[in-house]
Amino acid sequence: MNDSKLKLHGFNNLTKSLSFNIYDICYANSKQHRQEYIEYIDELYNAERLTQILTEVTGIIGANILNIARQDYDPQGASVTMLIAEQELFHVSAREEPGPIPESLVGHLDKSHVTVHTYPESHPDNGISTFRADIDVSTCGLISPLRALNYLIHCFDSDIVTIDYRVRGFTRDVGGHKHFIDHEINSIQNYLSDSTRQQYQMIDVNVYQENVFHTKMLLKEFNLDNYLFGTGVENLNTADQEHIRTRLRREMLEIFYGRNMKGEHTV
């Protein structure tokens, strides 16, 4: 379908929703280091910082901010919700292409919102700590919230990313014909930059007839020193390094596949 030739009867009523979970994994062996990790994440991604990130998102997809609600939680975690509205339409690209990281773009939006919630956590038995961010970008109009995908992935230390994109509702052309989607798409991966696709192992589960698209991403390689909190690789012997690396990789695989893998070989 070519948007430049499609004449609509009234406003584009399609709702395009992007939802994804981003996971960051860390190894913090002692109780003190686990607590320090939680405090570090809680400060790094507090409500003020998340508001800045979502403000950038609204600029990328071309929206005006109507209202902001934000909250830092006790003992940890934060949430931000923004209501956004349409902005004058200057240029919209209907092609499947990666979004900016970031660059200027404007679009046509109404009855839309962006939200983010954070969930830092740790477990006392195995030294693994995780941070999860849940993000939703919902828009009405000609462009897709997928334009913000690359920027958001790069805003967080993303080891695993689970993404859902769906188009709901319909819009009518001047002849009364219903259109249930206004752009071509066969995979969320089409909206990821080349560098992102090279860094991650990815699988798709798509239901094309329902305009539902699902992609899971797993970081291919990682530097152990970047995953140690409260110590460094130089303080660990070879056996300890391999043991921690195996635990980290198992945690990533369990989240990626959505099942416990105790006792399975993961390296």
N, C-alpha and C positions, 0 to 999 in steps of 0.2 A: 504494500500500500504506500502511495506517495503522498505525504502530507501536503506538499506544495500544490497538488492538484485537487485535494479533497476539500469540498465546500460543506461546512457543517451548518446545521440548523440550530443556531444559538451557541451556547458555550460547550466546550468539550467536557463531558460529564464522566469520563473514565477516571477511576481511582487507581493509581499505581502505588503499590506499597513495597518497600524494601525493609526487610527485617534481618538482622544478623547478630550472631554472638561471636565475640572475640575473646580468646583465651590467652593469657600469659602465664607461663609456668616458671617456677623458681625452686631452688633447693636451699633450704635454711635448716640446718641440723639441730641447733639448740633452741630451747624455748625462747631465749632472749632474741636470737636472730629471727625467729618466726614472727615475734611481736614487732620487731623493728621493720620487717618486710611489710607487714600489714599497715603499720603507721606510715611507711614510705609511700606505698601505693595510695593510701587514703589521702595523703597530702598532694601527691603528684596529680591525681585525678579527682580533686575536690570539685565542688559545685561551680566555683568560679572558673576553673580551668575547663570544665566540660561546657560551660556556657560559651567560652571563647571558641571552642571547637565547633559547636553547633552554629554559632554566628558565622563562622567561615563556611559551613555547609550551606546555610541559607544564601550566602553570596554566590557560591558555586552554582546552585540551581536557580538563582535569580528571584529570590523571594524577599518580601518585606516582613520584618518581625512585628507582630501585633502585641504579643504578651509573652512574658517569661516567668515560669514558676520553677524555683530550684530549692534544693534542700540537702544539707549534709546531715547524715544520720549518726547516731550514737549506738554502738561503739564504732562502726565503720560503714562506708558506703555513701553514695550520693546519687541524686536524681535531678535531671533537668528536663523540662517540657517547654517547647516553644510553639505557639500558634503563629502560623505564617499565612500571608495573603498574597494575592496576585500582584505582579509588577508589570509595567508596560512591556509588551513584546517587541523586541528588536530583532533577535536572531535565534533560531532553534535548529540544531542539527538533528535530523531524523535518522542518520546513519548509525549503525552499530560501531561504536568506537570507544576507546578508553576515555574516561572523564579526566579532568585536570587534577594536578597534585600541588596546589590548585591553580587555576587561572580564571580570568573574568568570564562569566557567562550569565546571560539573562534569560528568563523564561516566563511562562504564563501560568500562574498558580492561584488556587482559591481553595478554601475549606481544607487547609493542609496543616501538617504538624511534623515536628521532629522531636524525638525523645531519646534519652540515654539514662540507663541505670547501671550502677556498678556493684560488684559482689566480690570483695576480697575474702579469701578463706585459707585455712591451713589445717593440717592434721598432725597431731603430736607424735605419731608412731613412725612415720617414714621420711620425715623431713621435707616432704613436698608441700609447697604452697602454690595457690593459683589465684589469678585475678580474672574475673569475667566482666565484660561490658556488653550489655544488651542495647542495641540501637535500632530505632524505627524511623524511617523517613517516608512519609505518605504525602502524595501530591495529586492534585487534579489539574489537567491541562495537557499541553502538547508534549512536554518533555518527561523523561523518566528520572526518578530519584537515583537510578544507577549512575548518573553523572557524578554523584558524590562518593562512589564506592572506593575508588583508589585513594582519595584524600583520607577517608576515615581509616582504612587499613593501615596507612602510613602514620596515623596519629597515635596508634597504640603499638606495643610490642606484640605482634600477632603471631602466635605459634600455631593456633588452630582457628579457623574462621568457618562458621556455618551460616550460609546465606539463603534466604528465601525471597523470591520476587513474584508478585502476582498482580494481575490486572483485573479489576472488577467493574461491574456496571456496563453501560453502553452509551454511545453517543450517536446521534442521527445526522445523516447528511441532508442536504436540501430536498432530496427526493423521498425522505422518510426511511431510507434503508439504515438498519442498525449496524454499527461497527463496534465489536467487542474488544478490539485492540487497534491501535493506530500506528504501530511500528513493527517492523520485522525483528524477531529475536529467536534464536535457537539455543542459546546458552548464556548464562550470566558471565561466563568466561570471556565472551566477546567484549565486555566492558572493562576488562582488566588490562593493565599495561603489560607490555612484553616482559619487563623486568619482574613484575609480580608473578606472572605465569611461570617464569623460570625458577623462582624461589620455592614454589609450592607444588606438592602432589595434589591433584584435584579429581573429584568424581562428581558426576551429575546424576540427578534423578528428576526428570522433567515430565510434566503432563501437558503436552502441547495443546490438546483440544480444550483444556481447562485454563490455559494461560497461566500455568503454575510452573515455576522454575526453581530448582534447588541445587546448590553447589556447596561442597565441603572442601576445605583447603587444609593441608597439613604441611608445615615447614619441612623441607627435604633435609637440610643440614643445619647444625647449630654448633656454636663455639661454647664449650663447657664453661669457660671462664665468665661468660655473660649470664650464666644461669646460677651462679653461686652467690649467695647473700651472706655476708659476714666472714667470708674466707676467700681464698683464691686457689687456682690450680697449683701454684707453687708450694702450697702447704699440704698437698695431698700426694700420697704415693700412687703408683700406677694402678694397683688393685682398687683403691678407693675411688679413683677417677672413673674407672670402668664401671664400678658398682653404681655410682651416682648417675653416670650417663645412661645406664640401663634403666634405672628408676625413672629418670626424666622422660626417656623415650617411651616407656610403658605408659606413663601418665598421658602423654600426647596421643598415643594410639588408642587408649581406652576412651578418651574424650572424642576422638575422631570417629571411631567405629561405634560408640555408644554402648560398650559392654566391658565388663571386667575381664582382664586377661591374666589373672594370677597364675603363675607357673608356666605361662607360655613364653617361648623364645621371642624376644623383641628387638634384638640388635641386628 
